[in-house]
Amino acid sequence: MDLTGQVAIVTGGNSGIGAGVVRQFAALGAKVVIAARDVERSEALAEELHADGAEVLVVKTDVASAEQVNAMVTRAVDAFGGIDILVNSAGTGTLSTVVDMLEEEWDLVMDINLKGTFLCSQAVARWMIEAGRRGRIINISSINDKIPIAGEAHYCASKGGVLMFTKTLALELAPYGINVNAVSPAGIETPMMEETLVVPELRHALLKQIPRGRFGRPEDVAKVVAFLASEWAEWVTGDTIYVDGGMHLVGEESYVYAFERAMGHEHLIPRVPFCWPPGALEEEQDEGG
Ligand SMILES: NC(=O)c1ccc[n+]([C@@H]2O[C@H](COP(=O)([O-])OP(=O)(O)OC[C@H]3O[C@@H](n4cnc5c(N)ncnc54)[C@H](O)[C@@H]3O)[C@@H](O)[C@H]2O)c1
């Protein structure tokens, strides 16, 4: 696999999965733009990669601001002469059931996860079409684009939106030779997961639901992103690859419920039909089953 000379923008590229993608792209020879809000953290990563001879540009960007996104794309083109790859990795979440959720929480998660993906994709796609440049857009979604998790309705709705946005954009951009795909991770040890994983009960509950039996690493995701960015994935568009050690096969324990369980509040955890042992349901007993 080789990305020599390719120019890639990675939003949220100074942390977690985004930083893993930046490292992987630089190792494959790409010129990389780190588009994130915390410049100090971005510069630290850029310096590390410069030392290895990589070309890395830091542009302070809030993906929820159309003005900042458009300015970032212009700077990337000015610095590196064009754009071949966009990876939308910036994302956030809060933990709140719908009845307790603040309007501000809903807006924050939607603005960064869904609107940010739209704004960056739009700005890059406009440039690619005008320049007649073929390209790749890769959205970092989540297994919650198809698996609900209590306490994160806004996050699930945003990632479900990313899934359909990916498919629709892929359809619109296919005639221009621009592939659009998503990578849906889960259980990757990153700063976003830190608060959850430091609580032993939550860490254990989550680990139990990863069939491969370990937490993922940013590089697990970055390798699949690199594949989608490379010529090896030339004929793949509109698709979503789950990079989660098999977690989407078994569902996901809600952090809210794992917390309730740890507190001994079993009665607060709703049961879903497939959790019941055979013959335990009233309906089955009525049927003599
Ligand atoms: N870690 C996991 O297990 C996991 C699971 C499913 C999905 N994801 C998704 O992966 C992506 C990366 O998450 P991560 O786990 O690496 O977390 P992270 O917190 O390490 O990285 C998220 C990055 O996005 C940046 N960001 C947030 N808001 C931004 C904004 N408005 N503008 C620009 N940058 C902004 C943060 O500063 C940070 O750099 C997210 O989209 C997340 O939803 C992660």
The ligand as a MOL file (V3000), in Angstrom:
LIG
                    3D

  0  0  0     0  0            999 V3000
M  V30 BEGIN CTAB
M  V30 COUNTS 44 48 0 0 0
M  V30 BEGIN ATOM
M  V30 1 N -13.0120 5.3320 20.4010 0
M  V30 2 C -13.9980 4.5680 20.0080 0
M  V30 3 O -14.1460 3.4270 20.4610 0
M  V30 4 C -14.9730 5.0600 18.9870 0
M  V30 5 C -16.1010 4.2690 18.7570 0
M  V30 6 C -17.0120 4.6740 17.8090 0
M  V30 7 C -16.7800 5.8280 17.0870 0
M  V30 8 N -15.6980 6.5970 17.3320 0 CHG=1
M  V30 9 C -15.5480 7.8150 16.5400 0
M  V30 10 O -14.2120 7.9940 16.1660 0
M  V30 11 C -13.9570 9.3850 15.9700 0
M  V30 12 C -12.6860 9.7700 16.7140 0
M  V30 13 O -12.9070 9.5840 18.1050 0
M  V30 14 P -11.7530 9.1380 19.1230 0
M  V30 15 O -12.2220 7.9560 19.8400 0
M  V30 16 O -10.4680 9.1390 18.4220 0 CHG=-1
M  V30 17 O -11.8540 10.3390 20.1760 0
M  V30 18 P -10.8750 11.5570 20.5120 0
M  V30 19 O -11.5960 12.3550 21.5190 0
M  V30 20 O -9.5240 11.0450 20.8340 0
M  V30 21 O -10.7800 12.3410 19.1320 0
M  V30 22 C -11.7910 13.1980 18.7020 0
M  V30 23 C -11.1380 14.3900 18.0850 0
M  V30 24 O -12.1340 15.2570 17.5220 0
M  V30 25 C -11.8030 16.5780 17.8740 0
M  V30 26 N -12.9500 17.4710 17.8050 0
M  V30 27 C -14.0540 17.4790 18.5910 0
M  V30 28 N -14.8550 18.4930 18.2220 0
M  V30 29 C -14.2510 19.1270 17.1970 0
M  V30 30 C -14.5690 20.2520 16.3950 0
M  V30 31 N -15.6950 20.9500 16.5940 0
M  V30 32 N -13.7050 20.6170 15.4100 0
M  V30 33 C -12.5670 19.9330 15.2060 0
M  V30 34 N -12.2000 18.8740 15.9390 0
M  V30 35 C -13.0350 18.4830 16.9190 0
M  V30 36 C -11.2560 16.4530 19.3110 0
M  V30 37 O -10.5690 17.6000 19.7100 0
M  V30 38 C -10.3540 15.2510 19.1030 0
M  V30 39 O -9.1550 15.6650 18.5130 0
M  V30 40 C -15.2000 10.1180 16.4690 0
M  V30 41 O -15.9850 10.5050 15.3680 0
M  V30 42 C -15.9190 9.0760 17.2980 0
M  V30 43 O -17.3050 9.2950 17.3300 0
M  V30 44 C -14.7860 6.2420 18.2860 0
M  V30 END ATOM
M  V30 BEGIN BOND
M  V30 1 1 1 2
M  V30 2 2 2 3
M  V30 3 1 2 4
M  V30 4 1 4 5
M  V30 5 2 4 44
M  V30 6 2 5 6
M  V30 7 1 6 7
M  V30 8 2 7 8
M  V30 9 1 8 9
M  V30 10 1 8 44
M  V30 11 1 9 10
M  V30 12 1 9 42
M  V30 13 1 10 11
M  V30 14 1 11 12
M  V30 15 1 11 40
M  V30 16 1 12 13
M  V30 17 1 13 14
M  V30 18 2 14 15
M  V30 19 1 14 16
M  V30 20 1 14 17
M  V30 21 1 17 18
M  V30 22 2 18 19
M  V30 23 1 18 20
M  V30 24 1 18 21
M  V30 25 1 21 22
M  V30 26 1 22 23
M  V30 27 1 23 24
M  V30 28 1 23 38
M  V30 29 1 24 25
M  V30 30 1 25 26
M  V30 31 1 25 36
M  V30 32 1 26 27
M  V30 33 1 26 35
M  V30 34 2 27 28
M  V30 35 1 28 29
M  V30 36 1 29 30
M  V30 37 2 29 35
M  V30 38 1 30 31
M  V30 39 2 30 32
M  V30 40 1 32 33
M  V30 41 2 33 34
M  V30 42 1 34 35
M  V30 43 1 36 37
M  V30 44 1 36 38
M  V30 45 1 38 39
M  V30 46 1 40 41
M  V30 47 1 40 42
M  V30 48 1 42 43
M  V30 END BOND
M  V30 END CTAB
M  END
